[in-house]
Amino acid sequence: MKKILFLTITMMSINAVVAQNVMSPELLWKLGRVTALGISKDGKNIVYKVSTPSVEENKSDSKYYSIPVIGGKATEVTDYKTLLKDKNVSPDGKYTVYNEEVKIDKVHGKDFYPELDKSNVQIYNGLNYRHWDTWNEGKFNHIFYKESNGNDKAIPVDILKGETFDSPQKPFGGDEDYIWSPDSKNILYVCKKKTGTQYAISTNTDIYEYNLATRKTINRTEGNLGYDTAPQFSPSGDLTWLQMKRDGYEADKNDIIVSFKGMNMNLTANWDGTADSFMWSADGKKVYFIAPIDGTKQLFEVNFPGLTKIAITVKQVTNGEFDANDIVGFSENKIIVTRTDMHHATELFSYDLKKKTWKQLTNVNTATYKSLALSKSERRYVTTTDGKKMLVWVILPPNFDANKKYPTLLYCQGGPQSPLTQFFSFRWNLSMMAAQGYIIVAPNRRGMQGHGVEWNEQISKDWGGQVMDDYLSAIDDVAKEKYVDKSRLGCIGASYGGYSAFYLAGIHNNRFKTFIAHDGVFNTQSMFGTTEEVFFNNWDFGGAYWEKDNKVAKKTYTTFNPASHVEKWNTPILIIQGGNDFRVPIGQSQEAFQAAQLRGIKSRFVYFPEENHWVLKPQNAQVWQREFFKWLKETL
């Protein structure tokens, strides 16, 4: 009897220890980060990369692996490129295309005055003098091609020679911005052929076609004024791409366009959603694509009818509490994708299109999860002040006990037009935040993709309007639960989410006990005057602050300006800022911190001189996490 009692107590103690083992900021940054590279040339294996950060060395190391498309044991590979088809080699094997940066414009003082070679002056005659986190030094990304026969003396050809345009597009474009035509006669590339101020106020990228024989270029999408991106060819050789219609609107509906027999066919025109990455089926009868839907990202398909009278139909292929993020390729009747959910980082999965079943292929972090008690995300639908049903993700701590009371955080998503889905972040990780003992409330407020085009567009020019009511409706509804400690509510967010924290700090009527704003917009007027992508503010703010007769813009710079409500601030606030953030420049956080300090409000300014709109270096990321949770312990 004593032995049984001893064993029972021992097992209870072990279970208690296991239950306390939860995701931490330190453990989060030890997880492997999976990136799919493609399916091998023989179609038998998937090649992928696993990057693992080292906090001690303040860098990440990467290893490459191959795993059978049907599942099985992963094998480490050294020369992974030999396993994959090189998209940059022309289909006939004669040429290779690549990109390099070329110095064209004079910018530095020594460019103009060579005898003053120790000067460090920069001189600009137009906007786009800096972008994202980099100053314009007069260099542009250009596309080159050369013979692939191993002839070291082959002369590369610059297809944008002398042009002051970028392809790949800065700051995030790569070799996905250019492709070969199936006959190897043309190179197609994405480019915004505008410079200076015109570049800064426009989103009009086009797809250009360069002919190797004539060395002439034509614009394949000249009639469209918004984004044209992601070119690829169908199995039958039809150019396909993603298109947004309106110039200056970066979050416009993204449609799939096919150029077929002289016509541009919009496959998703009548579908109330926005497409993400896509890939043709091998038989050329369907296009598969990823799109946000109701708080997740799922796989969809749309048929390609050609010139037949068959109706174009968009169908949702997958469904579940996860995000399908990238389409890797096909293997017989299976499609390979990357997948996440709020509690699990990216892994590779296959989906059987006939059986409608999933199979997890990689298990990079599975052993880690098995040792943890994980948080749990739940759907909740809240009625908004205008009578709509709004999805709210509620993330509960591990070993959640409904009889206890928990401090609760309202999470404000950035964007402002971006989907709030089952994403897995290595900074704004809602599951890990919940694992520290907080309930997280994450509303799919106006501006969230995946709830129809109208819902997504309602935030434009209305930053401080209905969306703020949506936030408060969400937190008020969840706060009714007995397990929420209403005396310990906080509000957190970055970018537009940082704006939301600044704005709510002036209108929350004492709901919140603390705020955290990272790279947030504090003063809409100075934001318009210092951000680099002016098209964004032109669209979302409704115009410039000097347009005195513009009623929409006037409201943006007065009523919807967080700086206009500082006299009502009475709550502690943590303000975080990256020094190389040119999207939401440092002055925004400096103004907010100065206002809080001069008003005598408990506040802290955490400054990352070398980080941009994100925090990417491992040790900086750990400081971010420690300051984040230290602030919550101090104020909540």
N, C-alpha and C positions, 0 to 999 in steps of 0.2 A: 504493500500500500504506500509506504514511504517512497519507494523507488518510482512508482507511478506518479505520485504527487511531485517528486523532484523533476521527472521528465516533462511533466505538464508545465511546470513553472519555467523550466529551461526553454521549452519550445515557445512559450509566450514571450519570453525575454528576447529570443532570436527574432520572432515575428515583429516585435516592437522596434528592434534595431533596423530591420529591413524596411519597415514602414517609414522610418525617419530618413532613409537614404533617398534623397530627392535631387532633381537637377539643380545645379548651382552655376554661377557665372564661370567658375574655374573649369568645371566639367564640360560646360557648353562649348568652351574653346578648345577642348581636347577631341571633340567629335570630328570624324573624317568628313570632308566635303566632296561629294560625288559630282563629277561633271561628265556627261556622256559625250564621246567624240565621234561615234558613228558605228555602223555595222561594217565588218571586215569585207574585203573584196570578194571572198568566197561565200559570203552570206551566212557563215556558220557561227560567227562570234560577234559580241559587242565589245568595243574598245572604250574604256573610260579612264578617267583620272581621279585619284583621291588626294586631295590636299589636306594636310594636317598642320594647323598653326602651332608654333612653339613660342610660348610666352617668354621663356627664358632667353631665347635667341632673337625674339621680336621679329620673326619671319615665318613663312610657311614653306614646307617641303612637299613635293608632289611625287607620287608614284603612279605608274600606268599599269593597267590590267586588261586582260581579255577574259570574257566569260561566254560560254555557249548561249546562243539565243534561246535554247530550250531549257536553260538553267543548268546548274552544275557547279563545279569548282572553278574559282577564279585563279588565273595564272598571271603572275607579274611579268611584264614585258619591258624590254629596254628600248628597242627601236620600234615604237608603236606606229610610226608613220608608214612603215613598209606594209602594215596590215590593212591600211585604209586607202581607198581610192583618193588620189589627189585632185580635188576639184579645180585646182589652179593650173593643171596641165590640160591643154586643149584636147578635145575628144580624139583628134587624129594623132595626138602625141608629139606634134611638131614644136609647140610653143608652151612657155610657162608665163603666167601672169602673176604679178606681185605688186606691192605698193611700198613707196618710200617717201620720206619727207623731203621737200625741195625748198630751198631758200629763194624767194622771189622779190618780196617787198623790202624796201628800206624802212627800218624801224628804230634801230639804235643810233645814238649820237655818232658813233664811229662809222656807221653806214653812210652818213651824210658828210662827216668831217673826219676822214681817215687819219689826219694828223693828230686828232684828239682821241687816240685809241684807248685811253684809260677812263674815258667818260662812261657813265652808266645810265645815260639818259634814254628814255623811250618816247618817241614822237608819233602821234596818231592824227589822222585827218578824218576819221569816221569811227562809228561804233564797231562792235565785235573786236575791240581791242583786248578783251579777255573773255574766256569762256570756261564755265564750270569751275576749274581750279588752275587754269593755265593762262598766262599772258601770251598774246599774239606777238611772235618775234619775226613775223614776215615769212614763216615757213608754212607750206601747204602739203597735204597728203596727195600724192599723184600715183597713178597706175602706170606700170611699165609692163612690157612683154618682151621676151627674147626667145631665141631658138632653144629647144630642149635637148639638143644632140650632144651636149657636153662640150661644145665649142666655147672655150673661155674667151675667145676674141669676138664672139657675137655681140653686136652693138644693141643694147636695150633701147626700146622705143618708148618715149614718154607720151601717152595718148592725150594728156592735158598740158602739153608743153607750153610754158609761158603763161598759163591761166592761173589766176589768183583764186582758185576754188579748191575745195577739199573733196576727195574721194579716196578712201573711205571718209564718211562724215565724222567730224569731231563733235563731241569728245569720245563717243562710244562705238563708232563704226569700226568694223573689221573686214576681213575678206569676204564676209557675207554680202558686202555692198557691191561686189562685182562677180560676174559669171561669164562663161563661154556660151555662145550659141551652139546648138547641137552639131552644126556643120563646120564648126571651128573657124568660120569666116568673120565673126563679129565678137566683140567684147561689150557686154552691157553693164552699166554701172549707175549707181545712185549718186546724185550730186545736186546741191543747191547752188546754182550758178548766179549768186548774188554776192556782193562784197560790202564791207563797211556797215553803214547804218541800214541799208536795204536788207542785208543779211540778218541783222538783229531784229527786224520787225516782221520777218516772213518765215513761214514754214514750208514754202514751195520747193520741195525737193522733186526732182524728176528722174526718170530712167532714160539714160542716153545709150545710143548704140553706135559704137565705133567700128568701122569697116577696115580690116587689115589691108585689103588691096588698094582701096582708094585713099585711106587715111582720113576719111571724112566722118563726121559725127552728126547723127540726127537725134532729135528729141522724140522719144516714143510716147511720152505722156504730156505733151505740150498743152493740151486743152484743160488739164486739171491744175487747180491752183493751190491745193494743199499737199500733204505728204504723199509721195509715191515711194514705196520701199519694198524690200524683201523680194527681189526678182528671182524667179525660177521658171524652168520650162516644163511643160507637161510631157508625158511619154511620147505624145505625137508632135511635140515641138512647138506648142503654143505658149507664148510668154504669159506668165501669171505673176501677179504682185498684189500687195496690200495698198489700199488707197483711202485717204481722207480727203473730203471735198473742199473744205473751207480753209482759205489761207489765214494763218495766224491762230488757228484753233488746234492746239496740240493734242487735245483729248476728244477730237471729233470721232464719229462712228468710223471704224476701220472695216472696209469691205474687201472682199476677194474679187479681183478683176482678171478676166481671161481675154487675151487678144486672139480672136478666132475669125479667120477668113475676112479680115478687114474691119471687124466689129469688136468693140470692147464690151464684153458681157459681164455684168455685175451679178455674181452668184448669190450674194447675201443682201441684195438691195431691199427685199421685202421681209427680212428677218430683223426682229427688234433686239439686236445685240451688237457687240463689237468683237471682231475676230482678232486672234493673236497669231502665233506661228501656225504654218500650214504645210501640208505635204500631199502630193498626188498619190493615189493608189497606182499600183504597177500597171493595171489595165487601162488607166486613163479615164475611167468612168466616174470616179469620185475624187473629191478633195476632202481630206481630213484636216481638222483644225482645232486649236485650243481656244476656249472662250470662257470668261467668267459668267457664272449663273448662280444666283441665290446664295451668295456667300461661299462658293467654291469655284474651282476652275475645272472644266470637264472637256472631254473629247466629243467633237461634233463631226458630222459629215454632211456634205452637200453634193448632189449629183450634178454631172455635167451633161446636158442634153445635146450639145452641138446645135445643129440646125433643125433637129426634130421638134415636134410639138409637145414633147414630154415636159411637164411642169418642173420647174426647179424647186426642190424641197430640201430644207435644212432639218436635220434630225440630231437630237442629242443621243450620243452613243453610250456614254458612261454616266454613272450617278453614284454619289456616296459622299461621306464626310472626309474629303481629301481634295488636294489640288493635283491635277495632271498638268505638268508644267511645260515639258518639251517633247516633241515627237522625234524619236531617234531614227526610226525606220520600220520596215516590215519584214516579217519572216513567215511565208505561206499565209495562213489565215490569222496571224497574230500581228499586233502592232506594239512596238516597244516605245515606252515613254518613261520620263522621270516623274516621280511622285513625292509629295510631302503631305503632312498634316501638321497642325499646330504643335504636336508633341513628338514628331519624328522628322529628322533631316532627310534630304534628298536620297532616294534609292532608285534603282532601275526596276521596272515592272514590265511584264508583258500582259496584254489583254487579248483574249481569244474572241475574235469578232463573231464567230459562230456560236460558241458555247456561252458567251457573255460572262467569262470568268477571268479573274486576275491571278497572276503568279508573280511573287516577289523573286527577283533574280539576284540582286546583291543584298548583302547583310553586313555592310560596313560597320554599322553602329548597333546592331541588334543585341549583341552581348551586353553592351552598356545599358540599354533600355531594360533588359531583363533584371538588372540589379537595382532598378529604381521603382519607387512608387510614383507614377506619372499623374500629372494634372488631367483634368477632364473638361472638354468643351461641350457646351449645350446650346441648342438653338432656343431662342425666345423671340416671340413676335409681339411688338409693342405698337399700340395705336398712337400715331403722331397727332399734333395739334390740328392738323388739317384733315384728319380722318383716314390717313393711309396706314397700311400695315408695314412695319419696318422690322427687318431681321436684326437681332442683337445677339452677338456671340457672348456667352457668359462662360468664363474659364474659371473652374473651381480648383482649389488647392488639392494636392494628393491627400488621400485619407480624409476627405471632406466629411465634416460632421455637422449636419443641419441643426443640431442643438447648440452649436457654438456661434459666437458672433465674430465676424471677420472684417478687418479694414478692407475697403473696396476702392478700386481705381477705375476712373473713366478713361479709357484709351481713345485718343483722338487721332485718326488716321491722316497721313499726309496726302499729297497729290496736287491739288485737292480732289482730282478725278482719277481715282485708282481703286481697284477692287480690294475689299477687305475680306479675304478668303481664308482658307486653311493653310496660310503661309507659315514658313519656318524661318525666323530671322536669327542672326547671331548677335543682334543688339536689342532690338525691340521684340524679344522673344516672350510672348504672352504666357506661354506654358511655364517657362522658367520663372517669370515674375510671380505667377500663381503659386509656384512651388516654394516661394519664400513666405507664404502665408497670407497672400492677398487674393481677393476675388477681383477678376478683371472683367469690366463691362465694355464691349467693343461693338458699337452700333454701326450698321450699314446705312449711315445717314445720307442725305442728298449728296450727289457727286460720286457715289459708289457704283462702279460698273457691275453689271450682272443682274440689274433690276429694270432693264429697259432704257432706251435712249433718253426719254423724257426725265426719268429720275436722275440719270447721270448729269444732264445738262442744267438741272435746276439750281445748281450751286454757282454757276457762272454769273458774275455781276451781282451776286447775292451772298457774299461770304459771311456776313453777319446776320443774315435773315433766318429763313426757315431751318437751315442746317443747325443753328444754335438751339432752336426749339427742339430739334431732333435729339441733340445731345442730352438736353435736360429731361426730355421725355424718357429717354433710355435709363438714365441714372435714377430718376424718380421712381420709375416702375420697378427696377430691381431692388431699390432701397426699401421697398415695402416688405421684402422678405425678412423674416425674423432672424435669419443668420447674417444679415448685413448690419454692421455697426454704423448707424447713421451719423454718429458723432465723429467718425473717422473715414471720411470720403476724400479722395484725392483726384486730381486731374492731370494727365500726362499726355505729351505728344511732341512730334517733330515736324518741321517744315510747315505745311498748312496746319498740322496738328499743334505745332508750336504757336502759330497764330491763334488757334482755337483756345489754347491755354491762356494766352495774353488777353484775348477778348472776353472769355468767360470770367477771368479774374475781376472784370469790371461790372459784370451783370449777374453773377451767380447767386446773389442774395444769401450769402453765408452758407451755401450748401457744402462747399469744399473747405477742407482744413489745410490743404497744401496744393501747390502747382509745380509742375516741371515742364519747361519749354526748351526744346533743342532746335537750334537754327530756325527759329520762328520769325514770322513777319510781325513786327511790332508797330511800325509807322508806315502806312500804305503810301504816303507821299514820298518819303525818302527811299522807300523800296522801289518805287517807280523810277526814281532818279539814279539808282545805283546798280540794279540787277542787270545781267547781261543779255538775257533773252527777252527783249522788250515786247515781242509779240505776245508773250504770255500775259503780261500785265495789261497790255492794250485790250486783250480779249476779256480777261477775267475781271479787271477793274472797270471796264467800260470806257476807257479812254485815259487821257492825261489829266493831271491835277490842275493844269492851267486852263482847261476847257470850262470856263465859268458858266456857260449856258447848257452844259451837259448834265442833266439831272441825275443820270445813273452814276456817272463818275463822281459827281459832287457828293453823293451818298457814300460812295466807297471811301472817300478821303475825309469824311466827317463822321457820320453815324457808324459806319463799319470799320473805322480806324481804331484799333486798340488803344493807341496813344490818346484818343479823345476821352477815354474812360478811366484814366489813371487816378483821378481824384476819388474814385470809388474803390481802389485797391486797398485791401485790408488783410491780406492772407500771405503767408510765407511763400516764396517762389525761388526755385532753382533754375538758373539760366545757363545753358550750355551752348558753345559756339565753336565752329571750326574756322581757323584763320584763313584757309584757302577756299572758303565757300564763297563763290562769286554769284551763285544763284540767289541766296539770301545772305547778303554781305554782313560783315561783322558789326557794322553800325547799328543794325536792328537790335542785336542783343545788348550792345553797349548802351543804347538809349533806354532800353527796358530796365537794365540793371541800375543805371543812374537814377531813373525815376523811382524805382523801388527803394534805393538807398536814401535818397533825399526825402522820401516820405516816411522814413523810419521803419520800413517793413523788413522783417528778417528775410535776407536774400543772399544768394551766393552766385558767383560768376565762375564757371569752369571753362577755361579756354584751351583749345587744342590748336596751337599755331600751325601745324603742318597737315592737319586733316581738312577735308573738304566738307561737302554736305553730309558725308558719312564719317564714321570712325573705323578705319581699316587696319591700323597697326595693332598687333596683339596686345602689347603692354598698354597702349592708349585705351584699347577696348576694355581692359581689366580695370583701369582707373575709372572709366566711364561707369562701369557696373558698380564699382565700390562707392563712388560718389552718389550714384542714383539711389542705392539702397540705404546708404548712410543718411541721406537727406530724408528719406521716408521714415526711418527710425527716429530721427530728431523731431520731425514735424507731424507725424501721423500716429 
